[in-house]
Amino acid sequence: MKIGLIGYGKAGTAVAHVLNEDPRYTLQWIATRTGAPGPVAVGDTAIPVVALSEATLGPWLDQHPVDALVDFSGAESVQVYGEEVRRRALTLVTAISAYDDAQLAYVRTLGDAAKVLCSPNMTVGINFLIMAARLLREIAPFADVEILEQHFRDKPEVSGTAKKIAESLDISGDKITSMRLGGIVGHHEVIFGFPYQTVRLIHNSIKREAFGTGAAFALNELQNCPHGFYTFDDLLMQRLRKQILAGSGESLH
């Protein structure tokens, strides 16, 4: 599968290295806001870099076609490449946490013509945590719930992942505690308080390459999906259903 990567900041750089090393994918090019005078070295591979703009993206895709786009840039980028996703039916994996309501609604419409995965956190582990937290919330709706999120010092906004956890558990944003500390990539903790016990579900991102392995997982899973808008939860639930059905089949023989 040929991949175009949108964004080459700290997360995008880590994702580029993971995708470039994965034999299932070929990283064709990287698009950034300003472009670059020449290719960048990703491992031992020289990857072309193009400036992301509506005027140049269409012709660039004609000359450098891809099967999928992976976006680790900013919320505004989807307005630049979105119609190319729709027109060319490109698979889209977007890890943007700062979409406003209008931008997210637009991303959803792309699912009418393409396979679109949107997740504010692209790690497999955090999305598994969310699935487990939802199950525990359903089992024990009476339990107190608090969310702790810790990130690197320069992250200005409340974690989009923490907001998603709160939304999925139907609890208010004032149940989120944020901390900003040097040396932390990302830490999310969901704490359930029962009358005589507590349960803590914890996920730590140790290196940003974890986002790359999550993006690679999403790209692989989407190959077996029809056009539509998906969350990481959807992909994990598909896997879970397959495991349950496989287990049921084995038990019948």
Helices and strands as residue ranges (DSSP letters): E 2-6, H 10-21, E 26-32, E 40-42, E 45-47, E 49-51, H 54-63, E 68-71, G 75-77, H 78-88, E 91-94, H 101-110, E 115-118, H 124-139, E 144-151, H 160-168, G 173-175, E 176-180, E 186-193, E 198-205, H 209-222, E 228-230, H 232-251
